[in-house]
Amino acid sequence: MYKKFLISTVCIILIFYIAFKVSYKEEQAGLPITWNDAKLEKIKAETTQAGLEITWADTDETNFVIDSNSKITDKRYVANCMNGMEWYSIVINTETGKVIPTKSYNGIIDFSEGRAAVYYCDIMYYENGYSPSNYRYGFIDKDGKEVIPTVYERAYYFSEGLADVQKGQDYGYIDYNGNVVFPFEYTFAQPFDGGYAAVGKIDENGEKIAGIIDKKGNFTKVEGARTISKFENGIARVFSDNEEFFIDVHGNKVENETKKPEVLNQYGHSRDFLEGRSIVANLTYPEWQTKYGVIDEAGNVIIPFNYSYIYDYKDGMSSAQLALGNLAYFDIDGDKVTPFKYSVTQDFNEGAAIVGTGNYKDKSLLEGAINKYGNEIVPIIFNRISDFNNGYALVGVGYGDNPYVSTSQKLGILKIPKTVNINDESKKYITITLNGEEIIFDQDPLMDSNRVMVPIRAIFEKIGAELILEDGKVTATKGEIKIELTIGEKETFINGESYMLDVPAQLVSGRTLVPVRFISECFDYYVDWNQETKKVIITKWLLYIAKVWIRENDLSKTTSRYWDKNKYIRISSIHR
């Protein structure tokens, strides 16, 4: 009996100890595992310090589904929630955080032009999921009142005062009050854009055709078209039995500027040009060894072929992924603006992009937002955050308990006030290249008293120096050169001779940082700094001293070093 009691006691103690350690570990990592008042106060303090405003949803719901496409429109947010396998939606006033009462619909679609599509459906549940069917769509207004009854098989959103809806097998258009504007005679219908919409019809011979209608219902047939996409900026994609092509609002073919076969055909993989850039690769086997790069419309390489994946450009920005899985952002010129430290990157929207660290599986994911210069404008403290829409974004805190999908316990509406400079470039990310190859650091380089400081181990390994770190002292040796310095002190020794640094070596987040120019030039490297791009360029000198006199109309000085990479003469010396 005593033995059984002892075993039971030990088991209970172990269970509590493991639970405590897991919770403690997650708390130490800053993870908001569960929602409570203490975490609310902490997040309030951090967002206030960043100059942000958050309105928290006033509801007892604890399983909000937030993704990057979640939108706030008409000062309303349709919050999707999940209880087990059952999805449902609620409407939140984003100014007050209050829930707007509605009928118990199975789903509500985002608001557009003061209306939101709603639907009922029949749901058949089974062991590992569910299957919805028999949809009935209608519309509600901003106050949650049903203004168009749920009688349609399909309906999404209003565009330019009209909504395309399905009744039976046919499509038509209705106005805000549900009045039929264009009859149910179309085989498909797209939303209006710029006064035009793509539709399909059955002609007098019983043949399926496709074309364009204007706001008066005038129809223009597009020859050969089987179906047509929604117009965007006056252009739509046409799908025929034999080809795909683009048309304008009058049905005229237009050149597809995104495809340039004379440039792209030389690559095993290529994507259409977007913003003058194409993602290309020479495919290899196994596929995971394929490296992607970026070219411009003339075929010039903008981003070298070093990455396992590169995302399409949007708003002048793209993100690339290393083989290890981390991602970084590049601008339209191919310059890297962030380090490779993110596990999640989203497209830029309204000058900001959602980034994250950690992952979904172990619930360590935390997300925030950066601007186009890599500066953090929303602290990386939320479990989820949506894209910005008219200066607003949705944030989630605390992981919900739904076993089927990642949910958040608490929902907030985040606003970036006009007082926050979203275009601040004062802390633009510093990049370091050695002989044309970028050095990847696990601690970002930083600027201190106009001196670029870099993690010492990464820089010394790249230049081939032997490094010893011991009791706050740093010793680096390469060939006949030996450098000795102490963290926090300006005095350093080169081959036993004392010299003074402008900025001492320092410890940041467990990494020893040193002035990159001093260290590199001591080991016979030329260091250049580009203030505009915040880039340090380190290049190996030739191992001899060349004296060149530059006469006539140029400088008349002696150079003691000759830069071999571009055969370019530089005036430089190592300041010791």
Secondary structure, 3 states (H helix, E strand, C coil): CHHHHHHHHHHHHHHHHHHHHHHHHHHHCCCCCCCCHHHHHHHHHHHHHCCCEEEECECCCCCEECCCCCCEECCEEEEEEEECCEEEEEEEECCCCEEECCCCCCEEEEEECCEEEEEEEEEEEECCEEEEEEEEEEEECCCCCEEEEEEECEEEEEECCEEEEEECCEEEEECCCCCEEEEEEECEECCCECCEEEEEEECCCCCEEEEEEECCCCEEECCCEEEECCCECCEEEEEECCCEEEECCCCCEECCCCCCHHHHCCCCEECCCECCEEEEECCCCCHHHCCEEEEECCCCEEEEEEECEECCCECCEEEEECCCCCEEEEECCCCECCCCCECEECCCECCEEEEEECCCCCCCCEEEEEECCCCEEEEEEECEECCCECCEEEEEEEECCCCCCCCEEEEEEEECCCCCCCCCCCCCCCEEEECCEECCCCCCCEEECCEEEEEHHHHHHHHCCEEEEECCEEEEEECCEEEEEECCCCEEEECCEEEECCCCCEEECCEEEEEHHHHHHHCCEEEEEECCCCEEEEEEECCCCCCEECCCCCCCCEECCEECCCCEECCCCCCC
